[in-house]
Amino acid sequence: MTGTQIAEQLKAADIITIFRHQRPDCDALGAQFGLKYWLQENFPEKTVLALGCEQGIQGDFPVSDRAEDDIIRRSTAVILDAAGQDRVDDARFALAAFRIKIDHHPDHEPFGDLRYVDEKAAAVCEILAHLFAALEPEYNVSLRTAECLYRGLLTDTLCFRTANTTASTLAAASWLASKGIHIPELNRELFDQTLHEFNFSGFIRRSVIIKESSACVILNRQDLLDWQMTGSEARNFIDELGHVREFQTWAIFTQHEDQDDDRYDGSLRSKYIAVNSIARQYGGGGHHNAAGVKNLSRADVDEIMEKMISEVSVCDQEIV
Ligand SMILES: [Mn+2]
């Protein structure tokens, strides 16, 4: 499946519905709204809807569109940044007449009538940027489209710092920047903290448990209540632990907010080892160096931490 074939499918469709994953991040939303704007600006006669139930927490994106089931049934659906069908933030994508999956996660659960999965791409926004660049100058890319895609690139690579950042990523970013992006302003929009968040970062640092070269923060329900944070908001502070020379792996686990539910969700990170293979043992998944896992018992949390420690020592022996 090539980008050109995707473009042909989109050109042929009258109604295009665009879906993204649950708890949408800036790559999901940037790709979704970038694609929506690009389609609307180049094909004004088409009906283009960006769908999803949940709100994003980062970046200034519009609210999702609404659509009756019947519209979705008649549409070509594009599903962005979602590895598995159960990750999609509106299960009605399955109703669509034709489905196109565009993603950069490992394709363990292929779905859709067409798939364009590039695991080497740092972000779905990178895939779309190259697609749109190849279709220039016949089809135009506006500043607002470029801004959407740039947000996804910047956040999925943590400002071009992660292992998945490649020459292709930077080429995409450079091309998007040439559309007139105000780079420092977009950075502030995406990464500036509130004072409350700044103070919470301090709490995360004070709460860290360090064993060998692994760092872990376990937040219980009361911690979240004290700080007025949801579990997923708190786990977004994972990068606070990501810049310590001595840490090879790091994780944040948060207890579910519901009183009667003692389970935990976790975000796992590493410099070298495959944390997604650990996550998969507990029903989670993700990338080699960044993975997530849900509905863990407290014993699972301890087990995962042990695995992160032991895998690092295996990895160290292999390097020696
Ligand atoms: Mn992504």
Residues whose N, C-alpha, C, O or C-beta is under 5 A from the ligand:
A	BS01	MN	D27 D81 A122 A123 V124 D156
